[in-house]
Amino acid sequence: MSKFYVTTAIPYVNDKPHLGHAILHLYADVLARYWRAQGAQVLFSAGTDEHGGKIAEKAAEAKLTPKQFADQVSQNFVGLLKALNISDDRFIRTTDPGHEQRAQLIWKNLAKYIYKGTYEGWYCTGCETYYNDELVKKNKGVCPLHNRPYEKLKEENYFFKLSVFGSQLKEVIETGQFRVIPESRKNEILGFINEELEDISVSRPKDKSSWGIAVPGDESQVMYVWFEALMNYITVLGYPEHADFKTFWPADVQVIGKDILRFHAAIWPAMLLGLGIALPKTLYAHGFITTDGQKMSKTLGNVIDPIQLAKDYGVDAFRFYFLRHGPAVNDTDFTMELFENAYNSQLADQLGNAVSRTAAMITKFQNGIIGEVPPPEHDVAPYAAFIENCRFDKALEEIWEQVKGLNQYIDQSKPWEIAKTKDEEHLREVLAYLVSNLLEIAVLLAPFMPDTAAKIQTLFASGILKPLPGSLFPKHETANHPGV
C-alpha cells in the first residue's frame, strides 16, 4: 500500500481562527480525502504553534499563564477543524512534551550548523520576526501589521548556518527534487536564495522571552519560536526512531500560506539537509483572501467568522465556495454577495436541480425503481491531475462542467415527453444515464463536499430511490451576514 503524508502550517495561537486558517485546512483535507479514496495509507497532520513572546504577552493581558492561554486558544482551532469536517488524523501542539523533547534532540543533531554570536537589529514581538534597516525605514519604524514600534535589539543568540545551504537549496528547487508550487512561489524563493542567504538567529535570551523550549546545554536561551515550530512536521511522527517517521516521511505535500514561504522553502529544507534526511516532495503555498479589495482586520470590521458562515449556509456550501473560488494560486476577493450568488446559482440551481429533477422523475415515472445503471463514461484524468497539483478550483470546474452538462441533457432528452410515448425502455435508459452521472459526480465531489456526496449516493446507489428529507441546497435570500 502506498503512503501519503500531508501537513498544514500550524497556526499561531495568539487569536481565534480566521478564514485563512479555514482555507489552509480545507486544501489539505481535499488531498487527504482524495488519497484515502485511492487506497493510500494517509496521515494528515494539523496543529497549533504555542511558544514565543507574543503568546506570553497575550496571556498576561488575559491574566493567564502562557500554558493556560495556549490551552484555551488551541481548543478553538480543534473546534474549527470539527466545524468544517476536516479529517485530520493527528493534531500536534508545540507544548506537547513529545514535541519539546524531540525539538531539543533536533537541535543537538544540528549542532555542527549552530553557533553562538551577537545579533543586532530590529524585532517585532507581534510578528516574532527580525527585520532589516531597509524595511524598518520604509515602514517609518512602526510595524504595519501590529501598529507598534520595532524594537532595536542587541543580544547574544545562537545562529543557524543557513548561508552554507544556498547552492543545495537552489539545486533541489530548480530540479524539482523539492517542488515548490505554484510556479510564482518557486520563482520568488529562488530570487530570495540568489540574493545570498545569511545565517539566521534561532534563539532568544530567556530573560527577554522565557516562554519557549530551552536550548540544550544553555538554560539562558530558548529556541526562537519560528525555528522550533518548523520541527513539528517530523516531531509529530516521532523523529528519529518511531515507526511513523520511517513510514510517512518525507511529507508528500506541505500546505502553507504564501506569507511564510521563506520559512518553509529555505529555512525548513536547510534544517532537513543539515539533519541528513529527505526533503518534502511538494510545498504548496496558496494566496490570500481579501474582502472588497482590503485585507481582513478587526479594525476595518470586515472579518468573516468561518464557523458562523458554515453554520448559516452549511458546511459543504462553505467548503465548496472556498475550494472553487478561493485563493488556490492568487489572492481572491470575498464578499457575501459573491458567496450567495455562487450558492444559489451553482449549488441550488445547478447541482441541487440536477439531483432533485432526476429523483422526481424516477419517483413519478418508475415508482422509485432505478434499475441497472451503466458505468460512468467521463475521463477523470484531468480532475485527478488538478487535485494532485493542488488546483482545487480547476478540479471543481471539471466536476461542474459535468453538472451543467447533466442539466442540459435533461432539457434536451425531455424524459417527461418520452414518458408520454410509453417507451419504457428508452425512458429507463435515460434516467439510468442520469443516475450514473450523478453517482460519478458524487465520487468526484467526495474530497470536496463529503456530506453532499454521501447524500447523493444514499439517494441513488441502492437501485431503489431513497428520498432525502429536504433539498440539498435550499435557496438563500441575499442579506447582510452577521459574521461580517
N, C-alpha and C positions, 0 to 999 in steps of 0.2 A: 504494500500500500504506500502511495506517495504521501509526503507530508506538506503542509502549508502553514507557515507561521507569519501572522500579520500583527503589527503593533500600531498603536496610536501614540502620538506625543502625549505626555502626561500633563494635564493642566495644573497650573499653579493654584493653590487653594486660598488665594487672598480675597476671593469674592465668589458669589454664586455663579453657576454655569450660565453661559450665554449662547447665542445662536451659533457662533463659530465653533464652540465645543460640540454642539449637536451635530454639525455638518462633518466635522472631523471623524466622529464615531460612526456616523451613517456610512461614510465611504469605506471604512474598514469593515463594517458589518456586511456590506454587499459582497466584498471579497471573501469573507469568512463563509457566508452562506452559500455563495456560488461554488467554492471549492469543496465544501462538505457535500454538496449535491453531486459533485464529480467523483465522490468516493475517497477524497483525500483525508488523511488524519490531520485535522486542523487544530491549531492553537491560536486563539485571538486574545491578546493581552492589552488591557487598558489600565488606568491607574491615576494616581494623583502625586504631585510634586509638593513636598510639605516642609522643606527646610528653608533657611535664609532669613535675612534681616527684615524683609517685608512682612513675613508671617509673624515674626516677633513683634513688629510694630502694630499690626492689626490685632494681635492677641491682647496686647497691652491696652489698646483702645476699647476692646470688649471686656476688659478686666478678667481675662482668662490666661492660663498658661499657654505657651505655644502649642503644646500637645493637645490640650483641651480644645483649642480653637481649630486645629487641624482635624481632630476627630469629628467636630461638628460639620465643618465645611466639606470634608471628604464625603460624608454621607449624602450631601446634596448632589454630588456627581454620581454616586451609586444610584440615587433616585432618578437622575436624568437618563441614565442608561436603561433603567427599568421602564421609565415612561415612554421611551422611544423604541422599545422592543429590540434593544441592542443585544446581540447574542455572544457577548464576551465570555471567554472560558476562564479567565483569570484576571483579578483586579489587584494590582500592586500599589502599595503606599510606600513612599520612601522613608517613612518612620517605622516600617516593619523591621523587627530585629534581624530577620534574614537578609534584607537589603543592606542594612547598616553593616552587618558583619562582612558580607561579600564585597561591599564597596571598599572597605579597608583592605581586603585581600587584593582587589584590582589595583588599588593604589600601590601596594607593595610590589605587585607584578609589573608595574610601570616604572618602578623606582629608577631605572637607569635613564629614563627620559624626564625625570623630575629633579629640580634643583632649587635651592633657596636663593632669593635675591631681594632687591628692594624695588617696589613699584611706586611710581609717582604719576598721578593722573586724575582724571575726573570720573566720578562714580555717581550713579543714581540708584538709591536704595529701592525706589519703586520699580525700576527695570531689573534690578540685581545685575547691572551691567556697567562695564567701564567704557568710557568714550574718549575719543581723541580731541585735541585742541580745536581742530578744524570744525568738527560737528558742534562742539560746545559754543564756539564763536558764532556759528551760523544760527544757533538757537538762542543767542543772546544770554547764555549762561543758565537758561531755565529749561528743564525737560518738558517738551510739549505734551507728553503723554500723562504726566503726573503733576504738572504745574508747580514744580518745586526746583530750587536751585541745585545744580550739580555740586557735589562735594569734592573739594581738592584733597586727595589722599596721598600721603607718603607713608608707606608701611612695608614691613618685611613680610613677604609672601613666598609661597612655593610657586614655581613656574613649570609648565609643561612644554617640552621642546617641539612645539608644533612646526617650527621652521624647518626641521630636518625631514619632514614628510612631504614637502611640496611636490617634488618630482614624482613620487609614488602616487600621490593623490591625483595628480594630473593624468598620469598614465591609466589608472584604473577607471577614471571617469570618461576619458576620451575613448577608451577601447570598449566601454560598456561592461567591464567586469563588475563595476559598481554603477548601475544605471540610475541616473537622476532624470526624472520626468516631471513636467513636460520639458520640451527642448529649451524653452526660455529660461528655466531654472538651471538647467545644465550649463548654459552659456553664462549665466550670472555667477555661478560658483567657480567656473573656470576663470572668469575675469578676476574674481577675488583671489584665487590661488596664484594667478600670474602676477599679481601686484606684489608678490613676495610675502610669504607668511611670516608673522612674528610669533615668538614664544608668548604664551598667554599665562596670566596669573590664575592659579587654580586653588587658592586658599585665602582665608581672611583671618586676621588675628582674633582670637577668641574673646579678647576684651572689647573688640569692636562689634563682633557678630557671633554671639555664643550659640545660636540655635542652628546646629549643624552636626555633621559627623566628624569626630576628632580625626586629625591626621595621625596615622600610625607612627608612634615614636616621638610625637611632638604635641603634647596636650595644650600648648599655647596657640595652636592653629586648628581651624575647622575647614573642611573641604568647601570650596566655592560651590554654591548650590547648582549652578548650571553644569559644572563638570561632573558632580556626583549624580545628578538626576539622569544624565545620559546612560549611566550604568544600568538603569533599571531593566533595559531590554535583555540583558543577559543574567542579571541577578534573579529575575523572576523565573528563569529557567534553572536556577541552581548552579550557575557557573562556579567552578570549572568541572565539578565531578559528577553532578547529578545526571540521571538518565535523560531528563527532559532537555538538558543542554546538548547532549550528544545526539538526541533525536531531531530537535527542531532548529538548532542554529546551523546555518545562518538564516536570518529572517528573510522571507520571500518578498514581503513588501512592508515598508515602514511608512505610515501616513502622517504627514505633518502639515502645518500651515506655512505659507511662504515666508513669514516673518522670522522663523527660526531655522532657515535654510543653512546658514553658515555653521551653526552648532552641529547640525546633523549631517552636513555634506562635507565638512572639513574637519572639525574637532573630533566628532564621534568616529569616523573611519580612521583618523590618525591614531586615536586611542586603540582601536582594534588592531591596526598594523603594529602598534607597539606591544600589544599583548600576544601577537603572533597568531591571531585567529581570523577566520574568514569574515569578509565584509558582507553586509546585507546585499541581496541581489538587486533590489529596486528601492529607491527612495522617491516617494511621490509627494510633491508639495503643491497643495491646492491654493486657490486665491481667496479673497475676502468677500464678505457680504457687506454692502453699504445699503443705506435707505435714503431715497430721494437724493442720491449722489453724495451723501455725507456719511462719515464714519459713525457707527452707533455709539452713543455715550449717554450716561445718566444726565450729564449737564444739558445736552440737547433734548432730552426727553424722548428719544426715538428708539429706545431699547425694546427689543421683542423678547418676551419670555417664551422660550421654546416649549416648555412643559405646558403652559397655558394654551398656546396655539395648537398643540397636538390634542389637548383635551377638548378644545372647542370644535375642531374640524375632523378629528380622528387621526390616530397615529399614522395610518397608511397614507392619508392625504398629505400630512406633514412630510413623511418620507418621500413621497412622490415628488412634491414640489421642489424640494431642495436637492434631490438627486437628478431631476430632469432640468431644473432651471437654476441650479446653484453654481458656485464658482469652481467647477471641476478643473478649469485651467486659469481663466482670467477672473478678475473681480466682477461680481454681478450685483445689480441693484435690486432691492426688495421693497415692495410696498404691499399693503393689504389688498389694494385693488388688483395688482398683478396676481397675488395669491388666489383671490376669489375668482378672478377670470379663468385662471388655469383650472381651479377646482370645478367650476361649473361647465366649462367647455370641454375639457379633456377627460375629467373623471366622470362627471354626471352625464353629459351629453354623448360622449364617445364610448368609453368603456362601460359605464353603467347601462347605457342604452342598448349596447350590443348584447349584454348579458340578459337584461330584462325582456327585450324583444324575443330573443331566442327561447327563453324559458316560457314566455307567454304563449308562443306558437306551438311549442311541444305540448303544453298543457291543453290548449284549445283543439289542436288537430290530431294529437296522438295520445290523449289521455295521460300525459306524463311519461309515456314509454319512449325512451330514446332509441333503443336497439343497438345494433352493431355500429361502431364508429370507425371510420377509416384512419389509417396512420397519418400523422402530420406530414405536410409536403414542403414546408419552408426551409430554406438554407439558413441555419442559425450560426454559421461560422463568423459572419461579421459581428453579430451580437457578442459572441464569445471573445473575439479579438478586442472589441471595445472594452469589455469588462477587464480582461487581462492587462490592458494598457491604461486602466483607471479612467476611461472615458465613459463614466456612468450616464452622462447626459446623452451621448450618442447611442449607447445600448438601449436606453429607454425610447429614443427616437425610432430605433429599429422595431421595437415592440409596437409603438403607436402607429407606425405605417401599417402594421398588420391589423390593429384595431380599427383604423379608419377604413382599410380595405374590406373588413368584415361588414361594416355598416353599409358600404357601397354595394357589396354582394347581396345583402338583404333587400336593398332598394331595387336592384336590377333583377334579381331572381323572383321577387314577389311571391313568397310562399303562400300568401293568402289567395292569390289568383290560382296557383297550382291546386290548392285545396278545392276550389270550385270545379275543377275539371275531373275530380275524383281519381286522379293519377297518384294513387297512394305510394307506389314505389318511388316515383320521382320526388314526391314531397319528402319521403323518408330519407332519400339521398341528400337532398338539400339541407334538411335540418341536421342530419348526422354530420355533414360537412361543417356546418356552423359550430356544432359541439366540438368537433375535432380541433378546429381553430381555437376555440375558447380554452380548451384543455391545454393546448400548446402554449397559449398566451399565459395561462396560469403558471406553468412550469417556468417560463421565462421571467415572469414577474416575481417569483418566489424570493429571490435575493433582495429585491427592492421593496415589495409590498407583501410580506408573508401572510398577513391575515386575509387580505383580499384574494391572494392566490388560493389559500385554503378554502375560502368560501366558494369560489368558482369550482374547485374540484369536488367539494361536498355536493354542490348543486347538480353536477353533470356526470361525475366519474363512475357512478354505480350502474349506469344504463337506465336507471329509473329516476326521474326528476325528484329532487328533494328540496322543495321550496325554501327560500330564505325568509326570515321573519320581516324583513323590510328591504328597501332598495340599498344597493351597495353605497351609493353616494347621493343622499338627498340634497337637493339644491339649496344653496345659501344665498340670502339676500346680501348685497354689498352694504357693509356698515363699518363704522369705526370699530377697531378691535380693542378690547380693554387692555390687552398686553402691550399696546404701543405707548 
